[in-house]
């Protein structure tokens, strides 16, 4: 394994990098799984375990009951996925299924670690006990601003896994979670006082979709401040954009390729806003979420 190690610039991160030796994890699990299974199940029933990123037990809203199927027809939106750094490493059927799952998960107000577990759990039904610890490892670079650290983790996992189909389950899980992390990030626009604008581009078979979101503080007559959200979408085909917060929605339509605008008053930090883009040439819509971060949450777009 020495030839496969990636040089890390931060010595303090070497322990995390070593955690990606999934072959050893797998061997240990094979040896001791039978002996500890019954004891663990008994303990879990008495005291449900927490995710590594949780501090207390809590309930999460139920996701769609539809499992990830074995086949999804490629849609107009899927072309963009192969251009992403990690998703482009996955086989097309796996990537399509993961994308379908992420389209639902991105709408749920759950923590990023839970999102990663939910995104891949149907792809690895026999490795459920590996998902939480691997998600914890994958999340390490997500909470760092150090690009070198993130690049090092990606390169090491990529070298260890090699070809996805011949990789160990632990390696496949890690790559799938990293792919889900990148897909979810691509579908999330995060705004803050320090970064009042965010934008995305999405490659489709009929052209490039461009999306931007921005917010401004408007002072009202009574002296209060109203946060205004502005959306601009440039569509490569006729279609519509739909923005909603669970209670109210706004729409804008165009009969040919062009630019659409939506404005929303009283933009609230405690809400998640969903922007759905529909094109005439595609049956399903592409979903984005728009979040206004609190000052203490700045930099954590998916938490």
Residue pairs with C-beta under 8 A, 6 or more apart in sequence:
1 21
4 156
4 159
4 160
5 17
5 156
6 17
6 152
6 155
6 156
6 159
7 152
8 14
8 17
8 148
8 149
8 152
9 148
9 149
9 152
10 146
10 148
10 149
13 149
13 152
16 137
16 140
16 153
17 152
17 153
17 156
19 137
20 137
20 153
20 156
20 157
20 160
20 174
21 160
22 134
22 160
22 168
22 170
22 171
22 174
23 168
23 170
25 130
25 170
26 168
26 169
26 170
29 129
29 130
48 57
49 132
50 56
50 57
51 111
51 113
51 114
51 117
51 132
51 135
51 136
52 113
52 132
52 133
52 135
52 136
53 111
53 112
53 113
53 136
53 139
54 111
60 108
60 110
60 114
61 108
61 109
61 110
63 104
63 105
63 108
63 118
64 104
67 122
68 97
68 98
68 100
68 101
68 122
68 123
69 97
70 93
70 97
71 93
72 93
72 96
72 97
72 100
74 92
74 96
75 282
75 283
75 284
76 204
76 205
76 206
76 279
76 281
76 282
77 99
77 202
77 204
77 282
77 284
77 286
78 95
78 96
78 99
79 203
79 204
79 205
80 186
80 202
80 203
80 204
81 87
81 88
81 95
81 99
81 183
82 88
82 95
83 203
84 179
84 182
84 183
84 186
85 154
85 182
86 154
86 175
86 178
86 179
86 181
86 182
87 95
87 98
87 99
87 179
87 182
87 183
89 158
89 161
89 164
89 175
89 179
90 98
90 164
90 175
90 176
90 179
91 164
91 165
94 123
94 164
94 176
95 179
97 122
97 123
98 119
98 120
98 123
98 176
98 179
98 180
98 183
99 183
101 118
101 119
101 120
101 122
101 180
102 119
102 180
102 183
102 184
102 187
103 187
103 286
103 287
105 115
105 118
105 119
105 180
105 184
106 115
106 184
106 187
106 188
106 287
106 288
106 289
107 272
107 274
107 287
107 289
108 115
108 118
109 272
110 118
111 303
112 139
112 142
112 181
112 184
112 300
112 302
112 303
113 132
113 135
113 136
113 139
115 180
115 184
115 302
116 131
116 135
116 138
116 139
116 177
116 180
116 181
117 131
117 132
117 135
119 176
119 177
119 180
119 184
120 131
120 173
120 176
120 177
120 180
121 128
121 131
123 176
124 130
124 131
124 169
124 172
124 173
124 176
126 169
127 169
127 170
127 173
130 169
130 170
130 173
131 173
134 170
134 173
134 174
134 177
135 177
137 174
138 153
138 174
138 177
138 178
138 181
140 149
140 153
141 149
141 150
141 153
141 154
142 150
142 181
142 302
143 300
144 150
145 299
154 178
157 171
157 174
157 175
157 178
158 175
160 167
160 171
161 167
161 168
161 171
161 172
161 174
161 175
164 172
164 175
167 175
181 302
184 302
185 301
185 302
186 200
186 202
187 200
187 286
187 287
187 288
187 289
188 288
188 289
188 290
188 291
188 301
188 302
189 198
189 199
189 200
189 211
189 213
189 275
189 288
189 289
189 290
189 291
190 198
190 290
190 291
190 293
190 301
191 197
191 198
191 213
191 214
191 215
191 229
191 290
191 291
191 292
191 293
192 292
192 293
192 295
192 298
193 295
193 298
194 298
195 298
196 214
196 215
196 216
197 212
197 213
197 214
198 212
198 213
198 214
199 210
199 211
199 212
199 213
200 210
200 211
200 212
200 288
201 208
201 209
201 210
201 211
202 208
202 209
202 211
202 286
203 209
204 236
204 237
204 279
204 282
205 281
206 236
206 237
206 279
206 281
207 236
207 237
207 257
208 234
208 236
209 233
209 234
209 235
209 236
209 277
209 286
210 233
210 234
211 231
211 232
211 233
211 234
211 275
211 277
211 288
212 231
212 232
212 233
213 229
213 230
213 231
213 232
213 275
213 290
214 229
214 230
215 227
215 228
215 229
215 230
215 267
215 292
216 227
216 228
216 230
217 225
217 226
217 227
217 228
218 225
218 226
218 227
218 228
219 225
219 226
220 226
226 265
226 266
227 266
227 267
227 268
227 292
228 263
228 264
228 265
228 267
229 263
229 264
229 265
229 267
229 273
229 290
229 292
230 261
230 262
230 263
230 264
231 241
231 243
231 261
231 262
231 263
231 264
231 275
231 290
232 259
232 260
232 261
233 241
233 259
233 260
233 261
233 275
233 277
234 258
234 259
234 260
235 241
235 254
235 257
235 258
235 259
235 260
235 277
235 279
236 257
236 279
237 257
237 279
237 280
237 281
238 254
238 255
238 256
238 257
238 279
238 280
239 253
239 254
239 277
239 278
239 279
239 280
240 251
240 252
240 253
240 254
240 260
240 277
240 278
241 251
241 252
241 260
241 262
241 275
241 276
241 277
241 278
242 249
242 250
242 251
242 275
242 276
242 277
242 278
242 285
243 249
243 250
243 251
243 262
243 264
243 273
243 274
243 275
243 276
243 290
244 250
244 273
244 274
244 276
245 268
245 271
245 272
245 273
245 274
246 271
250 262
250 264
251 262
252 260
252 261
252 262
253 260
254 260
264 273
267 273
267 292
268 292
269 291
269 292
269 293
269 294
272 289
272 290
272 291
273 289
273 290
273 291
274 287
274 288
274 289
274 290
275 287
275 288
275 289
275 290
276 285
276 286
276 287
276 288
277 285
277 286
277 287
277 288
278 285
278 286
291 301
293 299
293 300
293 301
297 303
